[in-house]
Each structure stands twice: as structure tokens, then as C-alpha cells.
Amino acid sequence: MSPALRIVLRPEGQRLAVAMTPPDPLPVAALMLGKPPEEVAVLLPRLFNLCGAAQGHAARLALGLKADAAPSRREILRDHLAKLCLIWPKLLGLTPQPLPDAWAEGGAALQAWLWGGAKPADLWHFLTSGQGVSPLLATLGHAFAPGEAVAVLPPLTDPMALTAQENSPAGRVADDPLMRQAEARFGRGPLWRALGRIVDLHHLALAPLAAEVPKPGLALVAAARGTYALSARAEAGMVTALARVTPTDHLLAPGGALALSLATLPAAKAGLAALVIDMLDPCVAVSVQELAHA
């Protein structure tokens, strides 16, 4: 069994041919079946280093247990800011930034840090303002031309279906005016996806993202990488069915965002593949192999 996602990139003319071998799925359901609902809700988030709060929250909602309001909010704030301040600047050769003061509280302080004041109406003014995280976006705008490393997918309408859907923070806020400006100019590429994290932070600073229970036994919970879906059923005090679909499942689906983004990255920019992958953010280890021209 392989715990890592294996990606092989091979130049074919001006573009990259992409071959992906997904990791073997974890036997999560098998580990949970036959256990009491409360035990499953406690155990499930302990199995994962990432998005544990979101997964535990989804389990509690799907199994009809008492649940706190939006426990994954801090988790999303932390992960978004780590990408924007530390990880992506380093991958682009920029100086990492310290996390803003009192970042976990959200509110006005986080909003002021994000925008340098009020949220701008014009993307181009923001890119050139030098405020907040705009240098990161400006650098992405120079690194990737319009149409490079893009993936245009249908919106997330069936979270439990293992099909290619736009299940990401950027997809969550795709209708925001700034997002529409970025998409019109650059397409749904790295700048659009980074801006999506910023706009998502803006929404989180105002209020937690609400979880949904569209029907009994199904929970949809906002997570750092998109929307986490979990369905579960309990009978006679024991969990008898459990299935989970994560943003990474949609990301790695045939024709999903990862394959499309790499396939639209020019072969001459194969060195940026690691950045593209990190921006799409699969929650598994990744092994990348670049092959030379035959």
C-alpha cells in the first residue's frame, strides 16, 4: 500500500503530460463500524493530522450528537494564514510574514491586516497597493500568465459524489466581485486560488461558516481545503454505516482540479509544479517525478 500521491510529469511539446497514482484509501469506515456514535465522533478526528475539528464536527452532526458551533473556524484561519504568510511566500522566493496579531479572534483586526483598511472594490488597486498579502498575489500574477495552471470545474453540488467538482476555498467564494475580476483576467489559476483564501478569511473574520445537515445522517462542514462531507447511520447504539468524501477526493477525481491545473502548466514552467500542487493542497503526502523529453 502506498500512502503518497505519485505524480509523474513529462513534457509533450509546450505542455506537460500528467500521470497520477492516488494513494490507497484509508479503511476509515471499517475502523468505525460497530462502535458507539460518541466514540466514533471522538476517534475520527484523532486519525488525521489535518482538518480534525471539521471531521469530528461532521461526525457529531451526521450521528445526531450534540455539537459545538463552528469548532473548525480556528483550524481554517490557521491553515489559510500559514499558506499565505509562510509557505507560499517561501516557495515564491518572498520573505515570509509573521501571522497577524490576534489572528485566531478574527474580527476587525484580521480584516484590517488583510486589506490594509476596507475591503477594496478593485483587484488591480489591491495588487499594486503593497498592503497585507497583496505582494504575494502580485508575484503570482507575474509567475503565471492568464490561462496557465487553470482548472474550470462545475460547482460543488453533490458533495458525496466522487466526481470532479470545484471543492475549494476559492470555489466557496467564487461569486465574490474580487474573485470574478481575478477569474476574468487570469482564469481559475494560482492567483484566483490564493485570492480565494484571502476572501474566505474575510468571510471568516465576519462570522463562522455554517455547517449544513441537508438530510438526516448527512453533514457538510466547511474545512480549510473546501467542504467535508460525511454520511453515517447508527442502529441499536452502534454505528452501522459511515462514508466520508473530502476536498482531496474531489481534487484527485478523474478530470479534477489537480490534473487539469498541471496539464495547463507550460512545460517550461515545470519547476512551478510544486507550488501549483501546494496551492491545490491535497491532504496527503505527494511524490513528484519530472521526466525529460524522450
Secondary structure, DSSP 8 states (H G I E B T S, - for coil): ---EEEEEEEEETTEEEEEEE------HHHHHTTS-HHHHHHHGGGG-SSSHHHHHHHHHHHTT----S-TTHHHHHHHHHIIIIIIHHHHTT-------TTGGG-HHHHHHHHHSSS--S-HHHHHHH--TTHHHHHHHHHHS-TTTT-----B-S-TTS-S--B-SHHHHTTTSHHHHHHHHHH-SSHHHHHHHHHHHHHHHHHS----EEEETTEEEEEETTEEEEEEEEEETTEEEEEEEE-HHHHHTSTT-HHHHHHHTS-GGGGGGHHHHHHHH--SSEEEEEE----
